[in-house]
Amino acid sequence: MKYILLGVIVFICGYIGYGLSKYYIVRLKFFNDLLNFAEKFETEINFSKTKLLNVIDNFKSSSKEFVSVLTNYKTFLNNGNLISDTLLFEKIKILKDDEKHNVYMFFNELGKLDVYNQTKQIQNYKQKFNDIIKSCSEDKKKYGSLYMKLGIITGLLFSLLLF
């Protein structure tokens, strides 16, 4: 019975470490999907002249946070309202303030320029998003596995102290 309890302690601490490391994985997935959306939109407006709502409807994302942002943005477009950053990022806690500002400005300026200027603007944002992705990737490498290992080590330490 005692060994089962010690195993549960190690498992719980490891799971907490996994939960902390998942933050970095989710951030990286969000910005990868954002970059993919920007590339898809750039391609669509340059070659097939597809409308913004159709691009949003046809885009498949693996990040539930990015799907939430797209859904909120689509709601603004359908209602004809001005975009609100608080409502655009509703229930999303993985973004820092400067990243929220960049994403907000990206969506705020979509579809408001001619094709040439819109393409230049998207290319500028893609460069910003690439920089953020590099930073997220480095953070994931540094802290993602670190939190997982620290969780397991903490669980083993508690188990050792209780044994």
DSSP file (Angstrom, degrees, kcal/mol; ACC not computed):
  #  RESIDUE AA STRUCTURE BP1 BP2  ACC     N-H-->O    O-->H-N    N-H-->O    O-->H-N    TCO  KAPPA ALPHA  PHI   PSI    X-CA   Y-CA   Z-CA
    1    1 A M     >        0   0    0      0, 0.0     4,-2.0     0, 0.0     5,-0.1   0.000 360.0 360.0 360.0 -39.3    0.0    0.0    0.0
    2    2 A K  H  >  +     0   0    0      1,-0.2     4,-2.1     2,-0.2     5,-0.1   0.888 360.0  50.8 -64.9 -38.2    2.8    2.3    0.9
    3    3 A Y  H  > S+     0   0    0      2,-0.2     4,-2.3     1,-0.2    -1,-0.2   0.848 107.9  52.8 -69.6 -33.3    4.5    1.8   -2.5
    4    4 A I  H  > S+     0   0    0      2,-0.2     4,-2.3     1,-0.2    -1,-0.2   0.921 109.2  49.5 -65.8 -42.9    1.3    2.5   -4.4
    5    5 A L  H  X S+     0   0    0     -4,-2.0     4,-2.1     2,-0.2    -2,-0.2   0.904 111.3  49.0 -62.1 -42.0    1.0    5.8   -2.5
    6    6 A L  H  X S+     0   0    0     -4,-2.1     4,-2.1     1,-0.2    -1,-0.2   0.892 110.9  50.4 -65.1 -39.3    4.6    6.7   -3.3
    7    7 A G  H  X S+     0   0    0     -4,-2.3     4,-2.4     1,-0.2    -2,-0.2   0.882 109.2  51.4 -64.5 -38.3    3.9    5.9   -7.0
    8    8 A V  H  X S+     0   0    0     -4,-2.3     4,-2.8     2,-0.2    -2,-0.2   0.891 108.3  52.0 -66.0 -39.4    0.8    8.1   -7.0
    9    9 A I  H  X S+     0   0    0     -4,-2.1     4,-2.3     2,-0.2     5,-0.2   0.928 111.4  46.5 -62.6 -44.9    2.9   11.0   -5.5
   10   10 A V  H  X S+     0   0    0     -4,-2.1     4,-2.3     1,-0.2   145,-0.2   0.916 113.7  49.4 -63.0 -42.6    5.5   10.6   -8.2
   11   11 A F  H  X S+     0   0    0     -4,-2.4     4,-2.4     2,-0.2    -2,-0.2   0.921 111.0  48.6 -63.4 -44.8    2.7   10.4  -10.9
   12   12 A I  H  X S+     0   0    0     -4,-2.8     4,-2.2     2,-0.2    -2,-0.2   0.921 113.1  46.5 -63.8 -44.8    0.9   13.5   -9.6
   13   13 A C  H  X S+     0   0    0     -4,-2.3     4,-2.1     1,-0.2    -1,-0.2   0.890 113.0  50.3 -65.5 -38.3    4.1   15.6   -9.4
   14   14 A G  H  X S+     0   0    0     -4,-2.3     4,-2.2   137,-0.2    -2,-0.2   0.880 109.8  51.1 -64.6 -37.9    5.0   14.4  -12.9
   15   15 A Y  H  X S+     0   0    0     -4,-2.4     4,-2.4     2,-0.2    -2,-0.2   0.879 108.2  51.3 -67.6 -38.4    1.6   15.3  -14.2
   16   16 A I  H  X S+     0   0    0     -4,-2.2     4,-2.1     2,-0.2    -2,-0.2   0.916 110.3  49.9 -63.1 -42.4    1.9   18.8  -12.7
   17   17 A G  H  X S+     0   0    0     -4,-2.1     4,-2.0     1,-0.2    -2,-0.2   0.889 109.9  50.8 -62.1 -39.4    5.2   19.2  -14.5
   18   18 A Y  H  X S+     0   0    0     -4,-2.2     4,-1.9     2,-0.2    -2,-0.2   0.900 107.9  53.1 -64.0 -41.0    3.6   18.0  -17.7
   19   19 A G  H  X S+     0   0    0     -4,-2.4     4,-0.7     1,-0.2    -2,-0.2   0.891 110.2  47.5 -61.6 -39.8    0.8   20.6  -17.2
   20   20 A L  H >< S+     0   0    0     -4,-2.1     3,-0.5     1,-0.2     4,-0.5   0.869 112.6  48.6 -69.4 -36.1    3.4   23.4  -16.8
   21   21 A S  H >X S+     0   0    0     -4,-2.0     4,-1.1     1,-0.2     3,-0.7   0.779  99.0  68.4 -74.6 -24.8    5.3   22.2  -19.9
   22   22 A K  H 3X S+     0   0    0     -4,-1.9     4,-2.8     1,-0.2     5,-0.2   0.792  86.2  69.8 -64.7 -27.4    2.1   22.0  -22.0
   23   23 A Y  H <X S+     0   0    0     -4,-0.7     4,-1.9    -3,-0.5    -1,-0.2   0.906 101.1  45.4 -54.6 -43.9    1.9   25.8  -21.8
   24   24 A Y  H <> S+     0   0    0     -3,-0.7     4,-1.9    -4,-0.5    -1,-0.2   0.840 111.7  51.5 -72.8 -33.3    4.9   26.1  -24.1
   25   25 A I  H  X S+     0   0    0     -4,-1.1     4,-2.2     2,-0.2    -2,-0.2   0.913 110.3  48.8 -67.6 -42.7    3.7   23.5  -26.5
   26   26 A V  H  X S+     0   0    0     -4,-2.8     4,-2.4     2,-0.2    -2,-0.2   0.892 110.0  51.7 -65.8 -40.7    0.3   25.2  -26.8
   27   27 A R  H  X S+     0   0    0     -4,-1.9     4,-2.2    -5,-0.2     5,-0.2   0.925 110.8  47.7 -62.1 -44.4    1.9   28.6  -27.5
   28   28 A L  H  X S+     0   0    0     -4,-1.9     4,-2.1     1,-0.2    -2,-0.2   0.907 112.1  49.5 -64.2 -41.4    4.1   27.2  -30.2
   29   29 A K  H  X S+     0   0    0     -4,-2.2     4,-2.2     2,-0.2    -1,-0.2   0.893 109.3  53.4 -64.3 -40.1    1.1   25.4  -31.8
   30   30 A F  H  X S+     0   0    0     -4,-2.4     4,-2.2     1,-0.2    -2,-0.2   0.942 112.2  42.8 -60.0 -49.3   -0.9   28.7  -31.7
   31   31 A F  H  X S+     0   0    0     -4,-2.2     4,-2.3     2,-0.2    -1,-0.2   0.821 111.1  54.9 -73.4 -29.1    1.8   30.7  -33.5
   32   32 A N  H  X S+     0   0    0     -4,-2.1     4,-2.4    -5,-0.2    -1,-0.2   0.922 111.0  45.9 -64.6 -42.7    2.5   28.0  -36.0
   33   33 A D  H  X S+     0   0    0     -4,-2.2     4,-2.4     2,-0.2    -2,-0.2   0.878 111.1  52.8 -66.7 -36.5   -1.2   27.9  -36.9
   34   34 A L  H  X S+     0   0    0     -4,-2.2     4,-2.3     2,-0.2    -2,-0.2   0.921 110.6  47.1 -63.5 -43.5   -1.3   31.7  -37.1
   35   35 A L  H  X S+     0   0    0     -4,-2.3     4,-2.4     2,-0.2    -2,-0.2   0.908 111.8  50.7 -64.3 -42.0    1.7   31.7  -39.5
   36   36 A N  H  X S+     0   0    0     -4,-2.4     4,-2.5     1,-0.2    -2,-0.2   0.889 109.9  50.7 -62.6 -38.7    0.0   29.0  -41.6
   37   37 A F  H  X S+     0   0    0     -4,-2.4     4,-2.9     2,-0.2     5,-0.2   0.921 109.9  49.8 -64.5 -43.4   -3.2   31.1  -41.7
   38   38 A A  H  X S+     0   0    0     -4,-2.3     4,-2.4     1,-0.2    -2,-0.2   0.909 112.7  47.3 -62.2 -41.8   -1.3   34.2  -42.8
   39   39 A E  H  X S+     0   0    0     -4,-2.4     4,-2.3     2,-0.2    -1,-0.2   0.909 113.1  48.2 -66.2 -41.4    0.4   32.2  -45.5
   40   40 A K  H  X S+     0   0    0     -4,-2.5     4,-2.7     2,-0.2    -2,-0.2   0.925 112.7  48.0 -65.0 -43.4   -2.8   30.7  -46.7
   41   41 A F  H  X S+     0   0    0     -4,-2.9     4,-2.5     1,-0.2     5,-0.3   0.913 110.8  51.6 -64.2 -41.4   -4.6   34.0  -46.7
   42   42 A E  H  X S+     0   0    0     -4,-2.4     4,-1.6    -5,-0.2    -1,-0.2   0.920 112.7  45.6 -60.4 -43.9   -1.7   35.6  -48.7
   43   43 A T  H  X>S+     0   0    0     -4,-2.3     4,-2.3     1,-0.2     5,-0.6   0.915 112.5  51.2 -64.7 -43.7   -1.8   32.8  -51.3
   44   44 A E  I  X>S+     0   0    0     -4,-2.7     5,-1.5     1,-0.2     6,-1.1   0.895 112.0  44.6 -64.5 -41.3   -5.6   33.0  -51.5
   45   45 A I  I  <5S+     0   0    0     -4,-2.5    -1,-0.2     4,-0.2    -2,-0.2   0.807 116.1  47.8 -76.2 -25.6   -5.8   36.7  -52.1
   46   46 A N  I  <5S+     0   0    0     -4,-1.6    -2,-0.2    -5,-0.3    -1,-0.2   0.879 128.3  16.0 -79.1 -37.9   -2.9   36.7  -54.6
   47   47 A F  I  <5S+     0   0    0     -4,-2.3    -3,-0.2    -5,-0.2    -2,-0.1   0.843 136.1  22.6-109.2 -42.4   -4.0   33.8  -56.8
   48   48 A S  I  <<S-     0   0    0     -4,-1.0    -3,-0.2    -5,-0.6    -4,-0.1   0.517  83.5-134.9-110.2  -4.2   -7.7   32.9  -56.3
   49   49 A K      < +     0   0    0     -5,-1.5    -4,-0.2    -6,-0.2     2,-0.1   0.856  39.1 177.7  55.7  38.2   -9.1   36.2  -54.9
   50   50 A T        -     0   0    0     -6,-1.1    -1,-0.2    -9,-0.1    -2,-0.1  -0.456  31.3-107.8 -73.4 144.2  -11.0   34.2  -52.2
   51   51 A K     >  -     0   0    0     -2,-0.1     4,-1.9     1,-0.1     3,-0.3  -0.358  24.9-115.7 -72.0 154.4  -13.0   36.2  -49.7
   52   52 A L  H  > S+     0   0    0      1,-0.2     4,-2.4     2,-0.2     5,-0.2   0.882 113.6  53.3 -59.5 -43.9  -11.7   36.5  -46.1
   53   53 A L  H  > S+     0   0    0      1,-0.2     4,-2.3     2,-0.2    -1,-0.2   0.862 108.4  50.9 -62.4 -35.3  -14.7   34.6  -44.6
   54   54 A N  H  > S+     0   0    0     -3,-0.3     4,-2.0     2,-0.2    -1,-0.2   0.878 109.0  50.8 -69.4 -37.2  -14.2   31.7  -47.0
   55   55 A V  H  X S+     0   0    0     -4,-1.9     4,-0.9     2,-0.2    -2,-0.2   0.920 111.7  47.9 -64.8 -42.6  -10.5   31.5  -46.1
   56   56 A I  H >< S+     0   0    0     -4,-2.4     3,-0.6     1,-0.2    -2,-0.2   0.916 112.0  49.7 -63.8 -43.1  -11.4   31.4  -42.4
   57   57 A D  H 3< S+     0   0    0     -4,-2.3    -1,-0.2     1,-0.2    -2,-0.2   0.863 114.2  44.7 -64.3 -35.8  -14.1   28.7  -43.0
   58   58 A N  H 3< S+     0   0    0     -4,-2.0     2,-0.4    -5,-0.1    -1,-0.2   0.530  88.9 104.1 -88.5  -6.3  -11.7   26.5  -45.0
   59   59 A F    <<  -     0   0    0     -4,-0.9     2,-0.5    -3,-0.6   -22,-0.0  -0.639  57.1-155.4 -82.7 128.9   -8.7   26.9  -42.6
   60   60 A K        -     0   0    0     -2,-0.4     2,-0.4   -27,-0.0    -2,-0.1  -0.903  13.3-171.5-104.7 125.8   -8.1   23.8  -40.4
   61   61 A S        -     0   0    0     -2,-0.5   -31,-0.1     1,-0.1   -27,-0.0  -0.900  26.2-159.6-119.7 145.6   -6.3   24.5  -37.2
   62   62 A S  S    S+     0   0    0     -2,-0.4     2,-0.6   -33,-0.2   -32,-0.1   0.476  76.3  84.4 -96.9  -4.9   -4.8   22.1  -34.6
   63   63 A S     >  -     0   0    0    -34,-0.2     4,-2.1     1,-0.1     5,-0.2  -0.876  62.7-159.8-102.2 119.0   -4.8   24.7  -31.9
   64   64 A K  H  > S+     0   0    0     -2,-0.6     4,-1.8     1,-0.2    -1,-0.1   0.810  94.3  57.0 -67.5 -27.1   -8.1   25.2  -30.0
   65   65 A E  H  > S+     0   0    0      2,-0.2     4,-2.0     1,-0.2    -1,-0.2   0.903 108.0  46.3 -68.0 -40.8   -6.9   28.7  -28.9
   66   66 A F  H  > S+     0   0    0      2,-0.2     4,-2.6     1,-0.2    -2,-0.2   0.874 109.6  54.0 -70.1 -35.9   -6.4   29.7  -32.5
   67   67 A V  H  X S+     0   0    0     -4,-2.1     4,-2.5     2,-0.2    -1,-0.2   0.898 107.9  51.8 -60.9 -39.6   -9.8   28.3  -33.5
   68   68 A S  H  X S+     0   0    0     -4,-1.8     4,-2.5     2,-0.2    -2,-0.2   0.909 109.7  48.4 -63.3 -42.9  -11.3   30.4  -30.7
   69   69 A V  H  X S+     0   0    0     -4,-2.0     4,-2.6     2,-0.2    -2,-0.2   0.923 112.6  48.3 -63.8 -43.9   -9.6   33.5  -32.1
   70   70 A L  H  X S+     0   0    0     -4,-2.6     4,-2.6     2,-0.2    -2,-0.2   0.896 111.4  50.3 -63.6 -39.8  -10.8   32.8  -35.6
   71   71 A T  H  X S+     0   0    0     -4,-2.5     4,-1.9     2,-0.2    -2,-0.2   0.923 112.4  46.5 -64.3 -44.2  -14.4   32.1  -34.4
   72   72 A N  H  X S+     0   0    0     -4,-2.5     4,-1.8    16,-0.2    -2,-0.2   0.904 113.6  49.1 -64.3 -40.5  -14.4   35.4  -32.5
   73   73 A Y  H  X S+     0   0    0     -4,-2.6     4,-2.3     1,-0.2    -2,-0.2   0.902 108.9  52.3 -65.2 -41.1  -13.0   37.2  -35.5
   74   74 A K  H  X S+     0   0    0     -4,-2.6     4,-2.6     1,-0.2    -1,-0.2   0.873 106.2  55.0 -63.3 -36.2  -15.5   35.7  -37.8
   75   75 A T  H  X S+     0   0    0     -4,-1.9     4,-2.1     2,-0.2     6,-0.3   0.914 107.8  49.2 -62.1 -42.9  -18.3   36.9  -35.4
   76   76 A F  H  X>S+     0   0    0     -4,-1.8     4,-1.3     1,-0.2     5,-1.1   0.914 111.9  48.8 -62.3 -42.2  -17.0   40.4  -35.7
   77   77 A L  H  <5S+     0   0    0     -4,-2.3    -2,-0.2     1,-0.2    -1,-0.2   0.911 112.0  47.9 -65.5 -41.9  -16.9   40.2  -39.5
   78   78 A N  H  <5S+     0   0    0     -4,-2.6    -1,-0.2     1,-0.2    -2,-0.2   0.862 115.9  43.7 -67.6 -35.2  -20.4   38.8  -39.7
   79   79 A N  H  <5S-     0   0    0     -4,-2.1    -1,-0.2    -5,-0.2    -2,-0.2   0.639 103.4-129.4 -85.0 -14.3  -21.9   41.4  -37.4
   80   80 A G  T  <5 +     0   0    0     -4,-1.3    -3,-0.2     1,-0.2    -4,-0.1   0.672  58.9 142.7  74.7  15.9  -20.0   44.3  -39.0
   81   81 A N      < -     0   0    0     -5,-1.1    -1,-0.2    -6,-0.3     2,-0.2  -0.392  58.8 -97.3 -83.6 163.8  -18.7   45.5  -35.6
   82   82 A L        -     0   0    0     -2,-0.1     2,-0.3    -3,-0.1    -1,-0.1  -0.551  48.8-100.8 -74.6 148.5  -15.3   46.9  -34.8
   83   83 A I        -     0   0    0     -2,-0.2     2,-0.5    25,-0.1    -1,-0.1  -0.539  32.6-157.3 -76.0 132.7  -12.9   44.3  -33.5
   84   84 A S     >  -     0   0    0     -2,-0.3     4,-2.4     1,-0.1     5,-0.2  -0.942  10.9-148.5-109.6 128.7  -12.4   44.4  -29.7
   85   85 A D  H  > S+     0   0    0     -2,-0.5     4,-1.7     1,-0.2    -1,-0.1   0.844  97.8  54.9 -67.9 -31.2   -9.1   42.9  -28.4
   86   86 A T  H  4 S+     0   0    0      1,-0.2    -1,-0.2     2,-0.2    -3,-0.0   0.893 114.5  39.4 -68.4 -37.6  -10.8   41.8  -25.2
   87   87 A L  H >4 S+     0   0    0      1,-0.2     3,-1.0     2,-0.2    -2,-0.2   0.804 111.4  58.0 -80.6 -29.2  -13.5   39.9  -27.0
   88   88 A L  H 3< S+     0   0    0     -4,-2.4   -16,-0.2     1,-0.2    -2,-0.2   0.882 114.6  37.4 -65.3 -37.9  -11.1   38.6  -29.7
   89   89 A F  T >< S+     0   0    0     -4,-1.7     3,-1.9    -5,-0.2    -1,-0.2  -0.031  83.2 155.3-105.1  29.5   -8.9   36.9  -27.0
   90   90 A E  T <  S+     0   0    0     -3,-1.0     3,-0.1     1,-0.3    -3,-0.1  -0.387  73.7   1.6 -61.1 129.3  -11.7   35.8  -24.8
   91   91 A K  T 3  S+     0   0    0      1,-0.2     2,-0.6    -2,-0.1    -1,-0.3   0.601 100.1 123.6  68.7  15.8  -10.6   32.8  -22.7
   92   92 A I    <   +     0   0    0     -3,-1.9    -1,-0.2     1,-0.1     3,-0.1  -0.930  23.4 161.1-111.0 118.2   -7.1   32.8  -24.1
   93   93 A K        +     0   0    0     -2,-0.6    -1,-0.1     1,-0.1    -3,-0.0   0.282  54.3  84.1-117.5   8.1   -4.4   33.1  -21.5
   94   94 A I  S    S+     0   0    0    -68,-0.1     2,-0.3     2,-0.1    -1,-0.1   0.570  74.0  86.0 -90.9  -8.6   -1.3   31.8  -23.3
   95   95 A L        -     0   0    0     -3,-0.1     2,-0.1    -6,-0.1    -3,-0.0  -0.715  69.5-135.0 -99.9 143.5   -0.4   35.1  -25.0
   96   96 A K     >  -     0   0    0     -2,-0.3     4,-2.6     1,-0.1     5,-0.2  -0.436  34.5-102.3 -83.0 166.9    1.7   37.9  -23.6
   97   97 A D  H  > S+     0   0    0      1,-0.2     4,-2.2     2,-0.2     5,-0.1   0.897 121.0  47.5 -61.7 -43.6    0.5   41.5  -24.0
   98   98 A D  H  > S+     0   0    0      1,-0.2     4,-2.1     2,-0.2    -1,-0.2   0.862 112.9  49.9 -68.4 -33.2    2.8   42.4  -26.9
   99   99 A E  H  > S+     0   0    0      2,-0.2     4,-2.6     1,-0.2     5,-0.2   0.895 109.1  51.7 -69.4 -39.5    1.9   39.2  -28.7
  100  100 A K  H  X S+     0   0    0     -4,-2.6     4,-2.9     1,-0.2    -2,-0.2   0.912 109.0  51.4 -60.0 -41.8   -1.8   40.0  -28.2
  101  101 A H  H  X S+     0   0    0     -4,-2.2     4,-2.7     2,-0.2    -2,-0.2   0.926 110.6  47.6 -62.7 -44.8   -1.2   43.4  -29.7
  102  102 A N  H  X S+     0   0    0     -4,-2.1     4,-2.1     2,-0.2    -2,-0.2   0.922 115.2  44.9 -62.6 -44.4    0.5   42.0  -32.8
  103  103 A V  H  X S+     0   0    0     -4,-2.6     4,-2.4     2,-0.2     5,-0.2   0.909 113.5  50.9 -66.9 -41.2   -2.2   39.4  -33.4
  104  104 A Y  H  X S+     0   0    0     -4,-2.9     4,-2.6    -5,-0.2    -2,-0.2   0.932 111.6  47.1 -60.8 -46.3   -4.9   42.0  -32.8
  105  105 A M  H  X S+     0   0    0     -4,-2.7     4,-1.6     2,-0.2    -1,-0.2   0.876 109.8  54.8 -64.9 -36.5   -3.3   44.4  -35.3
  106  106 A F  H  < S+     0   0    0     -4,-2.1     4,-0.5    -5,-0.2     3,-0.3   0.956 114.7  38.4 -60.0 -50.8   -2.9   41.6  -37.8
  107  107 A F  H >< S+     0   0    0     -4,-2.4     3,-0.6     1,-0.2    -2,-0.2   0.838 112.3  58.2 -71.3 -31.8   -6.6   40.7  -37.7
  108  108 A N  H 3< S+     0   0    0     -4,-2.6    -1,-0.2    -5,-0.2    -2,-0.2   0.825 110.7  42.7 -66.0 -30.9   -7.7   44.3  -37.5
  109  109 A E  T >< S+     0   0    0     -4,-1.6     3,-1.3    -3,-0.3     4,-0.2   0.453  85.4 118.6 -97.6  -1.2   -5.9   45.1  -40.7
  110  110 A L  T <  S+     0   0    0     -3,-0.6    -3,-0.0    -4,-0.5     8,-0.0  -0.447  83.4   5.2 -68.7 135.5   -7.0   42.1  -42.7
  111  111 A G  T 3  S+     0   0    0     -2,-0.2    -1,-0.2     1,-0.1    -2,-0.1   0.583 101.6 100.9  75.5  11.1   -9.1   42.8  -45.8
  112  112 A K  S <  S+     0   0    0     -3,-1.3     2,-0.3     2,-0.1    -2,-0.1   0.429  73.0  57.9-107.9   0.3   -8.8   46.6  -45.6
  113  113 A L  S    S-     0   0    0     -4,-0.2    -2,-0.1     1,-0.1     2,-0.0  -0.776  90.0 -91.1-124.3 168.2   -6.1   47.1  -48.2
  114  114 A D     >  -     0   0    0     -2,-0.3     4,-2.9     1,-0.1     5,-0.2  -0.283  51.0 -96.4 -71.5 169.6   -5.6   46.4  -51.9
  115  115 A V  H  > S+     0   0    0      1,-0.2     4,-2.4     2,-0.2     5,-0.2   0.884 120.9  49.0 -59.7 -44.7   -3.9   43.1  -52.8
  116  116 A Y  H  > S+     0   0    0      2,-0.2     4,-2.0     1,-0.2    -1,-0.2   0.953 117.1  39.8 -62.9 -50.7   -0.4   44.5  -53.2
  117  117 A N  H  > S+     0   0    0      1,-0.2     4,-2.5     2,-0.2    -1,-0.2   0.868 114.1  54.3 -68.5 -35.6   -0.4   46.4  -49.9
  118  118 A Q  H  X S+     0   0    0     -4,-2.9     4,-2.6     2,-0.2    -1,-0.2   0.904 108.1  50.5 -63.6 -39.9   -2.2   43.6  -48.1
  119  119 A T  H  X S+     0   0    0     -4,-2.4     4,-2.2    -5,-0.2    -2,-0.2   0.913 110.9  48.1 -63.8 -43.2    0.5   41.1  -49.3
  120  120 A K  H  X S+     0   0    0     -4,-2.0     4,-1.9     2,-0.2    -2,-0.2   0.907 112.4  49.5 -62.8 -41.5    3.3   43.4  -48.1
  121  121 A Q  H  X S+     0   0    0     -4,-2.5     4,-2.2     1,-0.2    -2,-0.2   0.920 110.1  50.0 -64.7 -44.0    1.6   43.8  -44.7
  122  122 A I  H  X S+     0   0    0     -4,-2.6     4,-2.7     1,-0.2    -1,-0.2   0.889 108.1  54.0 -63.1 -38.7    1.1   40.0  -44.4
  123  123 A Q  H  X S+     0   0    0     -4,-2.2     4,-1.7     2,-0.2    -1,-0.2   0.890 107.8  50.4 -63.3 -38.2    4.8   39.5  -45.2
  124  124 A N  H  X S+     0   0    0     -4,-1.9     4,-1.8     2,-0.2    -2,-0.2   0.921 112.6  46.0 -64.0 -43.7    5.7   41.9  -42.4
  125  125 A Y  H  X S+     0   0    0     -4,-2.2     4,-2.9     1,-0.2    -2,-0.2   0.866 107.5  57.7 -68.2 -35.1    3.5   40.1  -39.9
  126  126 A K  H  X S+     0   0    0     -4,-2.7     4,-2.4     1,-0.2    -1,-0.2   0.890 105.5  50.9 -61.7 -37.4    4.8   36.7  -41.0
  127  127 A Q  H  X S+     0   0    0     -4,-1.7     4,-2.0     2,-0.2    -1,-0.2   0.916 111.2  47.9 -65.2 -42.3    8.3   37.9  -40.1
  128  128 A K  H  X S+     0   0    0     -4,-1.8     4,-2.0     1,-0.2    -2,-0.2   0.918 112.6  48.8 -62.3 -42.8    7.1   39.0  -36.7
  129  129 A F  H  X S+     0   0    0     -4,-2.9     4,-2.5     1,-0.2    -2,-0.2   0.866 107.8  54.4 -67.5 -35.9    5.3   35.7  -36.2
  130  130 A N  H  X S+     0   0    0     -4,-2.4     4,-2.3     2,-0.2    -1,-0.2   0.903 107.9  50.3 -62.4 -40.6    8.5   33.8  -37.3
  131  131 A D  H  X S+     0   0    0     -4,-2.0     4,-2.0     2,-0.2    -2,-0.2   0.907 111.5  47.8 -63.1 -41.3   10.4   35.7  -34.6
  132  132 A I  H  X S+     0   0    0     -4,-2.0     4,-2.8     2,-0.2    -2,-0.2   0.891 109.9  53.0 -66.1 -39.1    7.8   34.8  -32.0
  133  133 A I  H  X S+     0   0    0     -4,-2.5     4,-2.7     2,-0.2    -2,-0.2   0.901 107.7  51.0 -63.5 -40.6    7.9   31.1  -33.2
  134  134 A K  H  X S+     0   0    0     -4,-2.3     4,-2.2     2,-0.2    -1,-0.2   0.925 112.3  46.9 -61.4 -43.4   11.7   31.0  -32.7
  135  135 A S  H  X S+     0   0    0     -4,-2.0     4,-2.4     2,-0.2    -2,-0.2   0.916 113.3  48.1 -63.8 -44.0   11.3   32.4  -29.2
  136  136 A C  H  X S+     0   0    0     -4,-2.8     4,-2.5     2,-0.2    -2,-0.2   0.888 110.7  51.8 -64.2 -39.0    8.5   29.9  -28.4
  137  137 A S  H  X S+     0   0    0     -4,-2.7     4,-2.2     2,-0.2    -1,-0.2   0.908 110.6  47.5 -65.3 -41.6   10.5   27.1  -29.8
  138  138 A E  H  X S+     0   0    0     -4,-2.2     4,-2.5     2,-0.2    -2,-0.2   0.914 112.7  49.4 -64.5 -42.5   13.5   28.0  -27.6
  139  139 A D  H  X>S+     0   0    0     -4,-2.4     4,-3.1     1,-0.2     5,-0.8   0.891 110.0  51.7 -63.0 -39.2   11.3   28.4  -24.5
  140  140 A K  I  X>S+     0   0    0     -4,-2.5     4,-1.1     3,-0.2     5,-0.7   0.911 111.6  46.6 -64.4 -41.7    9.8   25.0  -25.2
  141  141 A K  I  <5S+     0   0    0     -4,-2.2     4,-0.4     3,-0.2    -2,-0.2   0.914 120.8  38.6 -65.6 -41.9   13.2   23.4  -25.5
  142  142 A K  I  X5S+     0   0    0     -4,-2.5     4,-0.6    -5,-0.2    -2,-0.2   0.978 132.5  18.4 -71.8 -57.0   14.4   25.1  -22.3
  143  143 A Y  I  X5S+     0   0    0     -4,-3.1     4,-2.6    -5,-0.2     5,-0.3   0.745 110.4  70.5 -95.2 -26.4   11.4   25.0  -20.0
  144  144 A G  I  X<S+     0   0    0     -4,-1.1     4,-1.3    -5,-0.8    -3,-0.2   0.960 111.3  30.5 -59.8 -54.5    9.2   22.3  -21.5
  145  145 A S  H  ><S+     0   0    0     -5,-0.7     4,-2.6    -4,-0.4     5,-0.2   0.806 115.8  62.8 -74.9 -27.5   11.3   19.3  -20.6
  146  146 A L  H  X S+     0   0    0     -4,-0.6     4,-2.9     1,-0.2    -2,-0.2   0.933 104.3  45.8 -61.9 -46.7   12.7   21.1  -17.5
  147  147 A Y  H  X S+     0   0    0     -4,-2.6     4,-2.2     2,-0.2    -1,-0.2   0.884 112.6  51.1 -65.6 -37.6    9.3   21.3  -15.9
  148  148 A M  H  X S+     0   0    0     -4,-1.3     4,-2.0    -5,-0.3    -2,-0.2   0.944 113.9  43.6 -63.6 -47.2    8.5   17.7  -16.7
  149  149 A K  H  X S+     0   0    0     -4,-2.6     4,-2.8     1,-0.2     5,-0.2   0.900 113.1  51.7 -65.9 -40.8   11.8   16.5  -15.2
  150  150 A L  H  X S+     0   0    0     -4,-2.9     4,-2.6    -5,-0.2    -1,-0.2   0.876 108.0  53.0 -64.5 -35.7   11.4   18.8  -12.1
  151  151 A G  H  X S+     0   0    0     -4,-2.2     4,-2.1    -5,-0.2  -137,-0.2   0.928 112.4  43.5 -63.2 -45.3    8.0   17.4  -11.5
  152  152 A I  H  X S+     0   0    0     -4,-2.0     4,-2.5  -138,-0.2    -2,-0.2   0.917 114.8  49.1 -67.4 -43.1    9.2   13.8  -11.6
  153  153 A I  H  X S+     0   0    0     -4,-2.8     4,-2.5     2,-0.2    -2,-0.2   0.899 110.7  50.8 -63.9 -40.2   12.2   14.7   -9.4
  154  154 A T  H  X S+     0   0    0     -4,-2.6     4,-2.7    -5,-0.2    -1,-0.2   0.915 110.4  49.7 -62.9 -42.3   10.0   16.5   -6.9
  155  155 A G  H  X S+     0   0    0     -4,-2.1     4,-2.4  -145,-0.2    -2,-0.2   0.908 111.6  48.2 -61.9 -42.6    7.7   13.5   -6.7
  156  156 A L  H  X S+     0   0    0     -4,-2.5     4,-2.5     2,-0.2    -2,-0.2   0.879 110.9  51.6 -64.9 -37.5   10.7   11.2   -6.2
  157  157 A L  H  X S+     0   0    0     -4,-2.5     4,-2.4     2,-0.2    -2,-0.2   0.931 111.1  46.5 -64.4 -45.8   12.0   13.6   -3.5
  158  158 A F  H  X S+     0   0    0     -4,-2.7     4,-2.2     1,-0.2    -2,-0.2   0.915 113.2  50.2 -61.2 -42.1    8.7   13.6   -1.7
  159  159 A S  H  X S+     0   0    0     -4,-2.4     4,-1.6     1,-0.2    -2,-0.2   0.905 110.6  49.5 -63.0 -41.0    8.5    9.8   -2.0
  160  160 A L  H  < S+     0   0    0     -4,-2.5    -1,-0.2     1,-0.2    -2,-0.2   0.893 111.4  49.0 -64.9 -40.1   12.0    9.5   -0.6
  161  161 A L  H  < S+     0   0    0     -4,-2.4    -1,-0.2     1,-0.2    -2,-0.2   0.858 114.5  45.0 -68.8 -34.2   11.2   11.7    2.3
  162  162 A L  H  <        0   0    0     -4,-2.2    -1,-0.2     1,-0.2    -2,-0.2   0.722 360.0 360.0 -80.5 -21.7    8.0    9.8    3.1
  163  163 A F     <        0   0    0     -4,-1.6    -1,-0.2    -5,-0.2    -2,-0.2   0.483 360.0 360.0 -76.1 360.0    9.7    6.4    2.7
